[in-house]
Amino acid sequence: MLEQAEMYGANQDDLALRPMTWAGQKPPRLLVIDDDNLHRMIICRVAAKAGYLPAGAATYDEAAELARNNAFDCITLDLSLGEHEGVELLRHLWVIGCKATIIIVSGCDDATCGESRRVAESLKFKVWDSIPKPVNLGVLRDSLERLKADGEPTPQVSAA
């Protein structure tokens, strides 16, 4: 399991990244998968302010390892991850038994996002939202807050 500082990719003194909690509830865990460091960092900060405990992954391999070793409630997924596509990662997440809710955050065209959504749903993932890049931070925060309020994400059952 990841320590809080590792989850954020920052030192523990970075109070801006600590999630808000209410009445002793544990914050939902969010895996932010994006190969762009700035986007990943911004999404993590928005998620923390929305009450999530975010962890960031820049590559397919990092994301696969984090998902294999940690239970996440939700995943934000960039569809273009350098050498790999987000759809490849969705298939891997399905193989390891991940049940996290997916939010697609991508600069891909509508057709690619739609096809990726169909693939995710065919693998029985709940796709909560699809947010285009550049990310409108208000839209992202609203989506995360609605998801949390919905009481949905069902934590994944780790295969490890």
C-alpha positions in Angstrom: 0.0 0.0 0.0 1.1 3.5 -0.7 1.9 6.0 2.0 0.1 9.4 1.8 3.2 11.2 0.5 3.7 8.6 -2.2 0.0 8.8 -3.2 0.5 12.4 -4.0 4.0 12.3 -5.4 4.8 15.1 -3.0 6.2 15.5 0.5 3.8 15.3 3.5 4.1 19.0 4.2 2.1 19.8 1.0 -1.2 20.6 2.7 -2.8 21.6 -0.7 -2.9 18.0 -1.6 -4.4 16.6 1.5 -8.0 15.7 0.9 -10.9 17.2 2.9 -12.8 14.6 4.9 -16.2 14.8 6.5 -17.3 13.2 9.8 -14.5 10.7 9.8 -15.4 9.2 6.4 -12.4 7.8 4.5 -11.8 9.7 1.3 -12.3 7.8 -1.9 -9.1 6.8 -3.6 -8.4 8.1 -7.1 -5.8 7.0 -9.6 -4.9 9.8 -12.0 -3.3 8.3 -15.2 -1.8 10.9 -17.5 1.6 11.1 -19.2 1.6 14.9 -19.0 3.1 15.8 -15.6 1.3 19.2 -15.4 -2.1 17.7 -16.2 -1.5 14.9 -13.7 -0.5 17.3 -11.0 -3.5 19.6 -11.6 -6.0 16.7 -11.6 -4.5 15.4 -8.4 -4.9 18.8 -6.8 -8.5 19.3 -7.9 -9.3 15.7 -6.7 -7.7 16.4 -3.3 -9.8 19.6 -3.0 -12.9 17.6 -3.9 -12.2 15.2 -1.1 -10.3 12.4 -2.9 -7.0 10.7 -2.0 -5.2 10.9 -5.3 -2.3 8.9 -6.7 -0.6 9.7 -10.0 0.8 7.5 -12.7 2.6 8.7 -15.8 2.9 5.5 -17.7 1.1 2.3 -18.5 3.5 0.3 -16.3 3.2 2.7 -13.3 -0.6 2.6 -13.6 -0.7 -1.2 -13.9 1.5 -1.6 -10.8 -0.5 0.9 -8.7 -3.8 -0.7 -9.7 -2.5 -4.2 -9.0 -1.2 -3.2 -5.5 -3.9 -0.7 -4.3 -7.7 -0.5 -4.3 -8.9 2.6 -6.1 -12.5 3.8 -6.2 -12.1 5.8 -9.3 -9.6 6.3 -12.2 -9.1 9.3 -14.4 -7.7 7.9 -17.7 -5.9 9.7 -20.4 -6.3 7.7 -23.6 -2.9 8.5 -25.0 -0.1 7.2 -22.8 3.0 7.4 -25.0 3.8 4.0 -26.3 0.4 2.6 -25.0 -3.2 3.5 -25.5 -5.6 3.9 -22.6 -7.7 1.1 -24.1 -4.8 -1.3 -23.6 -4.7 -0.3 -19.9 -8.5 -0.8 -19.6 -8.0 -4.3 -20.7 -5.2 -4.9 -18.2 -7.3 -3.4 -15.4 -10.1 -5.8 -16.3 -7.7 -8.7 -16.2 -6.5 -7.9 -12.7 -10.1 -7.5 -11.5 -10.3 -3.7 -11.1 -13.8 -2.4 -10.5 -13.0 1.3 -10.3 -15.3 3.8 -11.9 -13.6 5.4 -14.9 -13.5 9.1 -15.9 -11.9 9.6 -19.3 -9.8 12.8 -19.5 -8.4 13.1 -23.0 -7.5 15.3 -25.9 -8.6 12.7 -28.3 -11.4 13.3 -30.8 -15.0 12.5 -30.0 -15.0 9.3 -32.1 -11.9 7.9 -30.2 -13.4 8.9 -26.8 -16.7 7.2 -27.7 -15.0 4.0 -28.9 -12.9 3.9 -25.7 -16.1 4.4 -23.6 -17.7 1.5 -25.5 -14.7 -0.7 -24.8 -14.7 0.2 -21.1 -18.4 -0.5 -20.8 -18.0 -3.8 -22.7 -15.5 -4.8 -20.0 -18.2 -3.9 -17.4 -16.5 -0.7 -16.2 -18.8 2.1 -15.1 -17.8 5.2 -17.2 -18.9 8.2 -15.2 -17.8 11.0 -17.5 -15.6 12.0 -20.4 -13.8 15.3 -20.0 -11.9 16.9 -22.9 -8.5 18.4 -22.7 -7.6 21.1 -22.0 -9.4 20.3 -18.8 -12.0 22.8 -17.5 -11.2 22.5 -13.8 -14.7 23.4 -12.8 -16.1 20.7 -14.9 -13.6 18.2 -13.5 -14.3 19.2 -9.9 -18.1 19.0 -10.5 -17.8 15.6 -12.0 -15.7 14.3 -9.1 -18.0 15.8 -6.5 -21.1 14.4 -8.2 -19.5 11.0 -8.3 -18.6 11.1 -4.6 -22.1 12.3 -3.7 -23.7 9.6 -5.8 -22.1 7.2 -3.3 -21.0 5.1 -6.2 -17.6 4.1 -6.8 -17.3 0.6 -5.7 -13.8 -0.1 -4.5 -11.9 -2.6 -6.7 -11.1 -6.1 -5.5 -7.3 -6.4 -6.0 -6.1 -9.6 -7.6 -2.9 -9.4 -5.7 
